[in-house]
Amino acid sequence: MNSFFEDYPQAQSGRLTIDELNKLMIEYQDKINNSPIADFDGLSPEQMNALLHSPFTAGGILQLRKGMDDYLDQVPIFRLSELLISEIWNSGTLKLTTKGNLPVKVCELLHNQNLIKWEYVHFVKKVTEDEIPYIWPLKQYLLDEGILKKRNNRLSLTKYGEKFILFSKATRFNNLLTYFTSHFHWANFYDLEDNGKCGNLGWAYSLVLLSKYGMKSNTSEFYSLKIIRALEKELWNSYQENMNNEAIKDYHNAYAIRFFECFANWFGLVNIEQKRDYLMSLSNRVVITKSSLFDHLFEVI
């Protein structure tokens, strides 16, 4: 109220009607909602609210490119989803393993496309659904969205799935993107020390930050600290007192893995380098630049 009276001293005069006061209050609130906030990296509360709850809506700062259809075949997880659907469509039904997993030959088919880089792949002795991190989420997407059905331990396309493959490429991509950003909980990517605290919240804001800063190399912590400042006030306050707080380190690590190494990497939005940090006990630091594909898919206005 003090800031309101500073901007509108006439509100304290006692001469305004209730309607006039309400009009000033609405005007003031609109001004606040549309003013840049340092904690939001210069975005307004209204812009942040849209990114959190309704990204890609008309008038929002984050939009999908209208001409993205020509580039969707460059999206790794999208190409793999198309390949898996095609494999099941062509075979009619696909028999699963006794554990209910995709057969090894199908996992090898997906993995051998070499579309998604994963730094620990050299430790894998046998290519299975349990060993390759993007295969299970991909299968789960097709099941959860009703594109595939599982019956008698076999996968086949549903009636909706048969219609789905006829949808436009952009529609199929939007379906995949919506699932991985809004329906699939990112804590499923890995069980990490943050206990699932770092997840899907703020993914669209992360894309805006990547668009703004991604031309230059920055560490993953550069981005996750901005997420903490904007969306995790308790952690941000802890960071002000002790930047080496274990909870902060756990959040940085979870963000690097879940947002960059999984989501953004699987969608082909980033280039990732692992650089040795000799000041941090010889550990690697994740260094990020945005890929050329990013700007063909997303536009920040």
Buried (B, 14 or more C-beta within 10 A) or exposed (E): EEEBEEEBEEBEEEEBEEEEBEEBBEEBEEEBEEEEBEBBBEBBBBBBEBBBEEBBEEEBBBBBBEEBEEBBEBBBBBBBBBBBBEBBBEEEBBEBBEEEBBBBEBBBBBBEEEBBEBEEBEEEEEBBBEBBBBBBBBBBBBBEBEBBBEEEEBBBBBEEBEEBEEEEBBEBBBBBBEBBBEEBEBBBBBEBEBEBBBBBBBBBBBBBBBBEBBEEEBBBBBBBBBBBBBBBEEBBEBBEEEEEBEBBBBBBBBBBBBBBBBBBBBBBBBBBEEEEEEEEEEEEBBBBBBBEBBBBBBBBE
